[in-house]
Amino acid sequence: MADCSSEKNIRFHEEYRKYTVLWHLLDKNYKNWEERRSALQETGEKYSLDSKSILNKTKSLRSYFH
């Protein structure tokens, strides 16, 4: 059985993937910082994180899986 932190990371990743503006280079708003900020803020509200923490967490998860 997965521990709580693994389940939390999976839920976080699923939420992050909903906002293609944050990760998909071909998204039309990928370079629009206002759209990205809005997506980060919405994700942050669900996980009680600020945008910098979200970016750090995604970088950490990417590094872990590479």
Sequence and secondary structure as in RCSB ss.txt:
>XXXX:A:sequence
MADCSSEKNIRFHEEYRKYTVLWHLLDKNYKNWEERRSALQETGEKYSLDSKSILNKTKSLRSYFH
>XXXX:A:secstr
   HHHHHHHHHHHHHHH HHHH TTSTTTT HHHHHHHHHHHHHHHT  HHHHHHHHHHHHHHH 
